[in-house]
Amino acid sequence: MVFGAPGSVGIALQLRMPPEPFGTDRMKILLIAPCQDPERKTPAALQIPEIALRTLAGLTDEKHDVRIVEEEFTDIDFSLEPDLVGLSIMTSNAPRGYLVAEHFRKKGAKIVIGGMHASVLPEEALEHADAVVAGEGEEMWPRVVADAEAGRLEGIYRQETPVDLSRVPFPRRDLGKVKRFFDVVPVMTTRGCPYACEFCSVSKVYGRKIRNFPIDWIVEDIKQAGGKYHLILDDNVVGRPAFAEELFRALKPLNILWVGQASMSFAHREDLMRLAYESGCRGLFFGMETVSEESMKRMKKSFKDLGEVADAVKRIQKSGIRFHASVVFGFDTDGPEIFGDTYDFLMKCRVHSVTFNILTPYPGTAVYDRFKAQGRLFTEDWQHYDHTTVVYQPALMTPLELAEGHLRTRRAFYNRRAILSRLRTHWVRPVFYFGINMAMRSAARRARVPIAPGGENVGRFEASIESPHKTEAPALDPS
């Protein structure tokens, strides 16, 4: 597990919790997952549960006091005076993480930074810390804590080989508790991804070989958590079909419900879909990415055309598993027509729900290296690298066309008429369907058309967007 990596998709509900007091006789350790912007936190029903910091807490010597704060759920108490602060950062929350680090550093705390962003840019992170964990953190963390206690932190701690997952302790689920939507419990069963998508750095950090936690470990972790609803944070829960079969059979007697993430190849295995449903699976996040057949070929997708993709969506949803699609706008093959084509396809398939993204060239990815070499990046202010902001020059659209087309499609898919139109395919669990779709609708209605500094100075978008087929730029409020 990358130090602090929260996972790929999830649902959570925010309730403010009172701060837990530190003890007085031990080293005080504060583990923080910062948000991107404390003034604009993720809507409660769309927040992603976190598990990595709880795993690090489980690796910490019991003589120390440990407190966990997920800033998406609980405000950071800046009056605290910890001895050691561990920060988990992704790219978009790195600037916020650095500010938090500097605050506690000025108060005398030793700062350790990890996470996906720190793993690909450890030298940058070290400018704001006393130590950086690059890569998976389980083997490094006990050493980091011991070195901090002895006053000999060494700078960059690199995990050069894959962690043996059979030696990972159970996460400390008693720390940093918050109430969540359906009280969802995050779980990990595998790590690694065999794919090397140009816009993703997971395989670079986790490796391309899929490793799994022992089945009995997973079962015991779920029993200890004691929850009914679970989120499996794996990048591809069916990446190793033989292991997935064994896992699903082991989960069935637990009588839990869960959601997770899988590749579209899952649709080829009706037997695996049946086992997944019987084990409690009720929804999966799929990286559909694009409805452009040209882009599909370039990405070497497992389906050769949209007809096969539509059949796959139908088979998965017929199995009783909700299909949550992830689509990305802004590939070099995408022109303005991509927005209407995407909307039409998703509505035709009556997809349960969708995350609409703008291509983001995250550091550590091939697309970042390519865009940087081509001089197409507007900025490297990481707060804008949030997969909803245009930070580069698209190939076949202006930045404004990409930003507005993305929001236009997102709002159209989540307007009331579209939600009701898709309902008849998802009537079995209407409460879940409406809960997710109304949360996504609320987020889409609050969203604007962001373009990173250095793109086009278009001001703040305020006009209503009605149709994803609209090609001309809507009116803009210059204020």
Secondary structure, 3 states (H helix, E strand, C coil): CECCCCCCCCCCCCCCCCCCCCCCCCCEEEEEECCCCCCCCCCHHHCCCCCHHHHHHHCCCCCCEEEEEECCCCCCCCCCCCCEEEEECCCCCHHHHHHHHHHHHHCCCEEEEECHHHHHCHHHHHCCCCEEEECECCCCHHHHHHHHHHCCCCEEEECCCCCCHHHCCCCCCCCCCCCCHHHCEEECCEECCCCCCCCCCHHHHHCCCCEECCHHHHHHHHHHHCCCEEEECCCCCCCCHHHHHHHHHHHHHHCCEEEEEECHHHHHCHHHHHHHHHCCEEEEEEEEECCCHHHHHHCCCCCCCHHHHHHHHHHHHHCCCEEEEEEEECCCCCCCCHHHHHHHHHHHCCCCEEEEEECCCCCCCHHHHHHHHCCCECCCCHHHCCCCCECECCCCCCHHHHHHHHHHHHHHHCCHHHHHHHHCCCCCCHHHHHHHHHHHHHHHHHCCCCECCCCCCCCECCCCCCCCCCCCCCCCECC
